Amino acid sequence: MAAAPGAFVVPPGTLVRLAATRQLPRDTDLLHAALHSRRLVLFKALLARVGREDLPPGARAAFDRDWRLLTRSESPAPAAARRLLDYPAVGGWVVDALNAQGPEGLAAALRPLGGIAVATGLSTGAPLDLLLPTADGRLVLPGIGVQDARAPRVRIRSGPRGTLLTPVGRPARSVLLRPDGRGVGAGWDSLAVLPGSAGRLDDLGTGHTFDAGSRPRTDRAAWLARWRAAVALLESADPWRAAEVTRLVRSVVPMAPAGEGASSGTLRAAPWAVQTALPDTARRFAEVLVHELAHSKLAVLADLVALHRADGAAVHRVAWREDPRPFDGVLQGTYAHLALADLWSRVAERPGAAPAARRAARARCEKYRAQVADALPVLLDSHQLTERGTRFTVSMKQHLTSLGRGPNSPYALSDSLSGDGDVR
């Protein structure tokens, strides 16, 4: 595995543009490079921990086999390997493995590494010839799919027509994975492509925890239709935001509904994944995508730049939650709600919008704008922001002040902000 690059420098302009929620391509490239560097550091930390732990002999031998395969699989196509290793579920897995308790916990957490190594080899075209244990009879290949092998081991062998997955003792359940990523055979299920993007609907248990147990079947048609409708809404109202969503979202991971409405979340260890229950409307799905993508951007940035020095005490009240929030939660929520205020401000100002649609968009913009305006003093008056954290937060405030000043906007935003942008 290649060494991680050196420290990254975040230029002032990049910090300001990210604070305004609308970065340039070079800013996104910096985030991607930083994420990959951190992912490699975590893998090296895992290698070091395995070297220190007194693992059972079988677990150590399996890790050595899988690590060698992962290293070999990178060589034919480093860019393809990088994309697989940066897949959100892989980030969630490596952090879980690092946090596993004791040798036995670590040994159990290491088992998915073989599937990661095989998925990397499939992505790069590396030759494969090995026996790999399954998890409860299922072979999980993150970012690609799942084979219901119904066998304890699967023979994986590259050939001229693709890669053959043959369950030991059950040759009738063999699967041929073609170079184009399609699988043919009993018990194979590929992740569905999110239309118009390189992302996946990760509904097979390959997301984050690599759950090998039985899962309720997702209504894929409903999810993909709702995704299409959400992206179409963004394309008609805010093409830049639509392009960002289709470019950056790597996976949508279905969650069970929690209470009323759709629930969603982003794991800091797995940026660019959107975990959500199925939103009930295209508008709601569009909001979830924009909101969670903002969390991903800030999570990656926060690994590059120390924005605050606060501890994790949950003592701050915010308008969008009933429970007290830690300082970092206030910062994350303020940023995500600013992205939504920005979205609906542009929807309200788009040419040709019907009056009723314009009024509805203004109302949503005002809702999110008020929430951000309410939270900014918590951040700016806290004395917990670093110098760059202050610059980032002041830039958020300045962007909030600018919203609603387009040619189609009949209202000023000075009700809660003074002319120079100070929050009252």
Protein Blocks (a to p, Z undefined) as FASTA:
>chain_A
ZZddddddddfklmmmmmnopacfklmmmmmmmmmmmmmmmmmmmmmmmmmpccdfklmm
mmmmmmmmmmmmmmmmmmlmmmmmmpmklmmmmmmmmmpgcjklmmmmmmmmmmmmmmmm
mmnopacddddddeehiacdehiaccdekpabdcddddfkbccdddehilmlgccddfko
pacdehiacddddehiabdcdfeopgojlpabdcddddfklmmmmmmmmmmmmmmmomml
mmmmmmmmmbdcddddeheajdddddfklghiacddddfbfklmmmmmmmmmmmmmmmmm
mmmpcfbfcdfbdfbccfkbcbdcdfklmmmmmmmmmmmmmmmmmmmmpghiafklmmmm
mmmmmmmmmmmmmmmmmmmmnopacfklmmmmmmmmmmmmmgopafklcbdcklmpcfko
paZZ
